[in-house]
Amino acid sequence: MSKGWGNSTDNSEKYRSWRFIDKKVGQIMGGDTAETVTQTSKPVLDKSAVPDLVHHIFGLTVTNVKELNAYDDLNFHIQVAPVHSNPFIKEVCPDGYTLKALNSVESKRPAIVEAHNQLMWKLKDEGFSVPYPTRTVSNTEWSVERLTKTAGPRWRPQDDSEPASDHVVRLLAFVPGQILHSVPYTPTLIFEMGEMASRIANCLKDFHHPVYDDLDSSWYLRSVPRVAQFTWVVKDPTRRHMAEQAVERFTKEVVPVIDQLPQGMLHGDLNEQNLLVSPGADGQQHIAGLIDFGDSHRSALVFELALVIMYMMVDCPAELPRLDVGGHALAGYRRHRALTPSELKVLKTCVCARFAQSLVLGAYAHHQNPANEYVLMTATNGWTAFAAIWEEPEERLYARWEAIGRERWAE
């Protein structure tokens, strides 16, 4: 799925690396889309052509354009004049908008766009700070436009002979805030990430869209068993064995009971790039917004918490012990939703499985593209964090987490 559904950032090297993994490996492992998503399916849209395109579709006058990072789509942050000709817009968004042109492959699946839109509206209506779609002058939430493949100040093909392709174009309200990755992680931020995971679960408890009934992706946690065919790419035998064991344990202990675990909608990628922060009255940073619903899907609710713990363990500061991360996240999660005994039983296994999934696929991405050294640089912290939680006895780990909940976060 495409990243950056509301905001995007210039802190983009990590983003590009992981988008490469997702698209490259996804085609081999199955899932995602049957037609290959590559750079050739990326739209061609020059920054200078954006004002005319936006006025044509949305009746807005663009005053400023900034291109944002994207792997296979195009994203622009735009500011617009307050006066407009769109009868379906009451007032313009003061923080501007993200103009999105989807790649030509995913543009053939507008039902997914509709599903994501409905999910964002549900969260917005329940008070979450999330991007949401702006209506076109035709009173729709997106438009399919034929964009020229010729670079330049023109977005329309001159005639039928000019190379062009169809792309879904949307305008999403821009959500203000800094990405979590840009600020030091604190126990409070990790606690609030746990809260966010359970609040999403509660909010979307009754949400349903038929698209989510059969979505599949190599990055869903339930796809971990597929990782077994790629562990050979990890050259270090100790790390490879650890990853193989984590995948095997997930396959044996979690896969057979997935459907018996509490189910619901997941954001699917609650990480440091997709959560926004802003300073509160206490002068400290707090979680303030949520972006990127491209990996949203329906699955076991405990998977969301496992992803939060994994992501925060990778880059937590030296003064915050890695093994404490789960205690803060779990306490935050429990503030809004209790874990069942069956969910707690598989939590550590799920965290370790996500480590294996991410690190093995990262190694495979480097194998496919050795020039992408950044994947290996970021993997150093990942393997260290993976080993820390893998080697910690489950009983002692859970006792540690429970103590953090009692001593730091008791109401």
C-alpha positions in Angstrom: 0.0 0.0 0.0 1.1 3.6 -0.5 2.7 5.6 2.2 2.0 9.1 3.3 -1.8 9.3 3.1 -2.0 12.6 4.8 1.4 14.1 5.4 4.9 13.3 4.3 8.3 14.3 5.4 11.7 15.3 4.1 13.2 12.7 6.5 12.8 10.3 3.7 15.8 7.9 3.3 14.3 5.4 5.7 11.0 5.8 4.0 12.4 5.0 0.5 14.2 2.0 1.9 11.2 0.4 3.4 8.9 1.2 0.5 11.4 -0.7 -1.7 11.2 -3.7 0.6 7.4 -3.6 0.6 7.0 -3.4 -3.2 9.9 -5.6 -4.2 9.3 -8.5 -1.8 5.5 -8.2 -1.9 5.4 -9.3 -5.5 7.5 -12.5 -4.7 5.8 -13.4 -1.5 2.3 -13.0 -2.8 -0.4 -10.6 -1.7 -0.4 -6.8 -2.5 -1.4 -6.5 -6.1 -1.1 -9.1 -8.9 0.3 -6.5 -11.3 3.8 -5.2 -10.4 4.0 -1.8 -8.9 7.2 -0.2 -10.1 8.7 3.2 -10.7 7.3 3.0 -14.3 3.7 3.1 -12.9 4.5 6.3 -10.9 2.6 9.3 -12.2 4.5 12.1 -14.0 3.4 15.5 -12.7 5.6 18.5 -12.7 5.3 20.9 -9.7 4.5 23.7 -12.1 1.4 21.8 -13.4 -0.1 21.3 -9.9 -2.0 24.6 -9.7 -3.9 24.0 -13.0 -4.7 20.4 -12.0 -6.0 21.4 -8.6 -8.1 24.2 -10.0 -9.5 21.8 -12.6 -10.5 19.1 -10.1 -11.2 21.0 -6.9 -11.8 24.6 -7.9 -9.1 25.9 -5.6 -6.4 28.4 -6.3 -2.9 27.2 -5.3 -0.6 29.7 -3.6 2.3 27.4 -2.8 3.5 23.9 -3.8 6.0 21.7 -2.2 6.7 18.2 -3.4 6.8 15.5 -0.7 8.5 12.2 -0.6 6.8 9.2 -2.2 8.0 5.9 -3.5 5.5 5.0 -6.3 2.9 7.8 -6.0 3.2 11.6 -6.2 2.5 13.8 -3.1 2.5 17.6 -2.9 1.8 19.8 0.1 -0.2 22.8 -1.2 -1.5 26.0 0.3 -4.6 27.6 -1.3 -6.3 30.9 -1.4 -9.4 31.3 0.9 -11.6 32.3 -2.1 -12.6 29.4 -4.3 -15.2 28.1 -6.8 -16.0 24.7 -5.2 -19.6 24.7 -3.8 -18.8 21.6 -1.7 -16.0 23.2 0.3 -17.3 25.4 3.2 -13.9 26.8 4.1 -10.4 25.8 3.1 -8.1 23.9 5.4 -5.8 26.4 7.1 -2.8 23.9 7.1 -3.2 23.2 3.4 -3.7 19.9 1.7 -1.8 16.9 0.4 -2.4 16.4 -3.3 -2.0 12.7 -4.1 -1.7 11.1 -7.5 -1.7 7.3 -7.1 0.4 5.0 -9.3 -1.4 3.6 -12.3 -1.6 0.1 -10.9 -3.3 1.0 -7.6 -5.5 3.5 -9.5 -7.2 0.5 -11.0 -8.6 -0.4 -7.6 -10.7 2.6 -6.5 -12.6 0.4 -4.1 -9.6 0.5 -1.8 -9.5 4.2 -2.0 -13.1 4.4 -1.0 -12.5 2.0 1.9 -9.6 4.1 3.2 -11.7 7.3 2.9 -14.5 5.8 4.9 -12.1 4.6 7.6 -10.5 8.1 7.8 -14.0 9.8 8.1 -14.9 7.4 10.9 -11.8 8.3 12.9 -12.2 12.0 12.2 -15.8 11.9 13.3 -14.7 10.3 16.6 -12.2 13.0 17.3 -9.0 11.7 15.9 -6.7 14.1 14.1 -6.3 12.4 10.8 -6.3 13.4 7.1 -9.6 13.3 5.3 -10.6 13.7 1.7 -11.8 17.0 0.1 -14.7 16.8 -2.4 -14.1 17.7 -6.0 -16.2 20.2 -8.0 -18.1 17.1 -9.2 -19.0 16.2 -5.6 -16.8 13.1 -5.4 -13.9 12.2 -3.1 -11.4 11.5 -5.9 -11.1 11.9 -9.6 -9.5 9.7 -12.2 -7.4 11.8 -14.5 -5.4 11.0 -17.6 -1.9 12.4 -16.9 0.7 12.8 -19.6 4.0 10.9 -19.2 5.9 13.8 -20.6 7.6 15.9 -18.0 6.9 19.6 -18.1 4.4 22.3 -17.0 1.4 20.5 -18.6 -0.5 17.6 -17.1 -3.0 16.9 -19.9 -1.9 14.9 -22.9 -2.1 17.0 -26.1 -3.8 14.2 -28.0 -4.5 10.4 -28.0 -1.1 9.7 -29.5 0.8 11.2 -26.6 1.9 8.6 -23.9 -0.3 9.0 -20.9 -1.9 6.9 -18.1 -4.9 7.1 -15.7 -4.4 8.0 -12.1 -6.6 8.5 -9.1 -6.1 12.1 -7.8 -7.2 13.1 -4.3 -6.8 16.0 -2.0 -6.5 15.2 1.7 -6.5 17.7 4.6 -3.0 18.2 5.9 -2.5 17.2 9.5 -0.2 19.6 11.4 2.5 18.3 13.7 6.0 16.8 13.7 6.5 13.2 13.0 7.4 11.2 16.1 10.7 10.2 14.5 11.9 13.8 14.7 11.7 14.0 18.6 13.3 12.0 21.4 11.2 9.1 22.5 9.9 9.2 26.1 7.9 6.8 28.2 5.0 9.1 27.9 5.1 9.0 24.1 5.3 5.2 24.1 2.4 5.0 26.6 0.4 7.3 24.3 1.2 5.1 21.3 -0.2 2.1 23.2 -3.3 4.3 23.9 -3.6 5.1 20.3 -3.6 1.4 19.3 -6.4 0.6 21.7 -8.4 3.7 20.9 -8.3 2.8 17.2 -9.5 -0.7 18.0 -12.4 0.7 20.0 -13.4 3.4 17.5 -13.4 0.9 14.6 -15.1 -1.9 16.5 -18.2 -1.7 14.3 -16.6 -0.4 11.1 -16.9 -2.6 8.1 -16.1 -2.2 4.4 -16.2 -5.3 2.1 -12.7 -4.4 0.7 -11.2 -5.3 4.0 -12.7 -8.9 4.0 -10.0 -10.3 1.7 -7.0 -7.9 1.6 -3.6 -9.5 1.7 -0.1 -8.1 2.0 3.4 -9.4 2.7 3.6 -6.9 5.6 0.6 -8.1 7.5 1.7 -10.0 10.6 -0.3 -13.0 9.7 2.0 -13.3 6.6 5.1 -14.1 8.8 5.2 -17.8 7.8 6.1 -16.7 4.3 9.3 -15.1 5.6 10.8 -18.7 6.1 11.7 -18.8 2.4 13.9 -15.7 2.7 15.9 -16.4 5.9 18.8 -17.7 3.8 19.7 -14.2 3.0 20.8 -13.4 6.5 24.5 -14.2 6.5 25.2 -14.2 10.2 24.3 -17.7 11.4 23.2 -16.6 14.9 20.9 -14.0 13.6 19.5 -16.3 10.9 18.8 -19.0 13.5 17.0 -16.5 15.7 14.9 -15.3 12.9 14.0 -18.8 11.8 13.1 -19.7 15.3 10.8 -16.7 15.7 9.0 -17.4 12.4 8.6 -21.1 13.4 7.3 -20.2 16.9 4.8 -17.8 15.4 3.7 -20.4 12.8 3.2 -23.0 15.5 1.8 -20.9 18.4 0.0 -18.0 16.8 -1.2 -19.1 13.3 -3.5 -21.9 14.6 -5.3 -19.5 17.0 -5.4 -16.2 15.0 -9.1 -16.6 14.2 -9.9 -17.2 17.9 -8.1 -14.0 19.0 -10.3 -10.9 19.3 -10.5 -9.4 15.8 -10.9 -5.8 14.5 -9.5 -3.1 12.3 -5.9 -2.3 12.5 -4.0 0.8 11.3 -1.4 -1.7 10.4 1.7 0.5 10.5 1.7 2.5 13.8 5.3 3.6 13.6 7.5 6.6 14.2 6.8 8.0 10.7 3.0 7.8 10.9 2.3 9.4 14.3 2.5 13.1 14.7 3.4 15.0 17.9 3.0 18.5 19.2 3.9 20.2 22.5 1.3 20.1 25.3 0.6 22.6 28.1 3.3 20.8 30.1 5.9 21.7 27.5 6.4 18.0 26.6 5.7 16.3 23.3 2.5 14.3 23.0 0.9 12.2 20.3 -1.4 14.5 18.3 -2.2 13.0 15.0 -2.2 9.9 12.8 -1.5 9.5 9.1 -1.0 6.8 6.5 -3.8 4.3 6.2 -2.4 2.3 3.3 -1.7 -0.8 5.5 -5.0 -0.8 7.3 -6.7 -4.2 7.4 -8.7 -6.5 9.6 -6.9 -9.0 11.8 -6.1 -9.9 15.4 -6.1 -6.8 17.5 -3.1 -7.8 19.5 -1.0 -7.5 16.3 -1.3 -3.7 16.5 0.2 -3.6 20.0 3.0 -5.9 18.9 4.0 -3.6 16.1 4.1 -0.6 18.4 6.4 -2.4 20.8 8.7 -3.6 18.0 9.0 -0.2 16.3 9.7 1.7 19.6 12.3 -0.8 20.7 14.4 -0.2 17.6 15.2 3.4 18.1 14.5 4.1 21.8 17.2 6.3 23.4 20.0 4.9 25.5 18.5 6.2 28.8 15.3 4.1 28.1 16.0 0.4 28.5 14.7 -1.4 25.4 12.9 -4.1 27.5 10.9 -1.4 29.3 9.2 -0.3 26.0 6.6 -3.0 26.1 5.7 -2.1 29.7 4.9 1.5 28.8 3.1 0.5 25.6 1.1 -2.2 27.3 0.0 0.1 30.1 -1.2 2.7 27.5 -3.1 0.1 25.6 -4.8 -1.2 28.7 -6.0 2.3 29.5 -8.7 1.8 26.9 -8.9 -1.9 26.2 -8.1 -4.9 28.3 -6.0 -7.7 26.8 -7.4 -11.1 27.0 -5.3 -13.9 28.5 -4.9 -15.5 25.0 -3.7 -12.2 23.6 -1.1 -11.7 26.3 0.1 -15.2 25.9 1.1 -14.6 22.3 2.3 -11.0 22.6 6.0 -11.6 22.9 5.9 -14.1 20.1 4.2 -11.6 17.9 6.8 -8.9 18.7 9.6 -11.2 17.9 7.9 -12.3 14.7 7.6 -8.7 13.5 11.3 -8.2 14.2 12.1 -11.3 12.1 9.7 -10.2 9.3 11.2 -6.7 9.0 14.8 -7.7 9.4 14.8 -10.6 7.0 12.9 -8.7 4.3 15.3 -5.8 4.9 18.3 -8.1 4.3 16.5 -9.5 1.2 16.0 -5.9 -0.1 19.7 -5.3 0.3 20.5 -8.6 -1.5 18.3 -7.4 -4.5 19.8 -3.9 -4.4 23.3 -3.8 -2.8 23.6 -0.1 -3.3 20.9 0.4 -0.6 23.3 0.4 2.3 20.8 2.3 4.4 18.8 -0.8 5.0 21.8 -2.5 6.7 22.6 0.6 8.8 19.1 0.7 10.3 19.2 -3.1 10.8 22.0 -2.8 13.3 19.6 -1.4 16.0 16.9 -3.8 14.9 19.0 -7.0 15.4 20.2 -5.7 18.8 16.6 -5.0 20.0 15.4 -8.3 18.5 18.1 -10.3 20.4 17.2 -8.4 23.7 13.6 -9.4 23.7 14.1 -12.9 22.2 16.6 -13.9 24.9 14.5 -12.5 27.8 12.5 -15.3 29.4 8.8 -14.6 28.8 7.8 -14.9 32.5 10.5 -12.4 33.6 9.6 -10.1 30.7 5.9 -10.0 31.5 6.7 -9.4 35.2 8.9 -6.5 34.2 6.1 -5.0 32.1 3.5 -5.5 34.8 5.7 -3.8 37.3 6.1 -0.8 35.0 2.3 -0.6 34.6 1.8 -0.7 38.4 4.6 1.7 39.4 4.5 4.2 36.6 1.1 4.3 35.1 -1.4 3.2 37.9 -4.4 5.6 37.9 
